[in-house]
Structure formats: structure tokens, C-alpha cells
Amino acid sequence: MMAIRLKRVYDAPAKSDGRRILVERLWPRGLAKAKAKVDHWARDSAPSKELRQWFGHDPERWDEFRRRYFAELDANPEAVRALREQIARGPCTFVYASREERLNNSVALAEYLGRRK
């Protein structure tokens, strides 16, 4: 598996991003689709609304969030397969909306894909 870059979707797109894959269930607030330059929206690979709301970016819930999110991904192999197909097309960057750079679903998703071949 090639390296997956991570970047806020609000940051300016760069040629080095490769394919920009949005890994959010909801479209980022206040961002025009043309400005986002998203090549693929992997909304089915994003955490459920309930899990997102429960987590609330609380660092103390991070480990449990990852466990629950990985279980959601395990239960949705079609979404994971479709995402892997996008990644296989060449260099890519997961773009996300969160202001939190270390504890967000893109970090967890990249970890999941790296662990489960």
C-alpha cells in the first residue's frame, strides 16, 4: 500500500496531492466544490453520524472511537473495496474538514487501511 497523505480540505490544493479523496460523510461547511478540487468523495467510508457525534473530537475517546470506527469499516467491505480502488490509481491525499490534525477520522482510516490488507 502506498503512503496516503492527509490534509485539511480547506487548505489550498497542490499538484503533489495527487488524487484528492474527501473522507467525510458531510460536505465541508462553506466550501465550494470547485475550490475543493475533490476527485472522489468516499462518504460511505466515513464514520457514521452517531459515531461522529459521540466522539466529538474528545481526545479521551480516541481509542474507543478508532475501535468503533474500525468495526463500522469491517461491516462495510464494499465501501472499503471502493476506497482501495481509488487509492490504487496512484498518489493520493485524504482530505478532511476537522481542525484537529492528529485525532480525526482520516488518521484512523489511513491506519485501518495500512493494518488490514
N, C-alpha and C positions, 0 to 999 in steps of 0.2 A: 504494500500500500504506500502510495506516495505521501509526502508530507502535505497536510492540509493547513493552509494559513487561516488565521482568524482576524477579523477586522470589523469595526463598527460600520454599519451600513450608511451612517451619516458622514463618515469620512470620505474624502474625495476618491473616486475610483482611480486605479492606476493600471497601466498595462501589465505590471508584474502580478496583478491579482489573478490573472488567468480567468477561468470561469468563475463568476460571482454567484454563489448559491445562497439564497436567503433561507435561513433555518429558523424562521419564526412562524407561528400559527397565524398571527395577525400582521397585516401590512403596517410598517413603521409609521407612527403618527407624524403628520406634517411633511412627508417626503414624497415628492412626485416620482412616479415610476420611471420617467425619462432620466431624472437626475440620479436615481439609484443604480442604474445600469446593471440590473439583476438579470442573469442569464437563465436561472432556474429558481423557482420558488418551491422549496421542499417542505411545504406546510404540514404534510402528513407525517414527517419525521420529527416535528417539533413536539414539545411536551403538551399534554392536554391542558385545557383551560383550568381544570380543577387542580392539577399539579402545579401549574404556574402560580396560581393564586395562593395555594398552600405554602409554597416555597417563599415567595415574596422577597427573594434575594437576601434571606436571613442566613448569614454565614454558619450559624449553629445548625441549620437544617441541610447544609450542603451534602453531607454524606448520605443522608436519607433521601434527599432529592435525587441524587445520582442513582441510588438503588431503585427507586420507584420509576425513574425515567428509563433506566435500562430494561426494567420489566415491561414497560409500555412498548419499547422498541422490540423486545423479544416477541411480544404478542402481535407485532405488525411487520412480519418479514417482507411483505410486498413493498412497503414504504422504504425499508432498509435496502432492498434489492434495487429499487429505482434510484435511490441516492447513490449507491455504489456504481451504478451505470453512469451517472453524471460525473462522478469523481474519476472514473476510468478514462474519460475523454481527454484528460490532460491536467495541467496545473490548475488548481482551484483554490478559492478562498471562501470560507463560510462567513457570511456577513450576518450580523445580529444587531438588535436595537438597544440592548441594555447598556447603561453607563458603566456597569460593573464589568471589568475586563477579565477578571480571573475566575469568578464564580457565576457563570452563565451557561445556558443550555448548549451553546456552540462548543464550549470547552468540554462539556460532558459528552456531547455527540461525537466529537473527534476522538475522545478517549474510547468510547464504545466501539467505534469502527476500527480503531487500532488494536483492540483486545480481541474482538470477535471477527475472525477472518471469514 
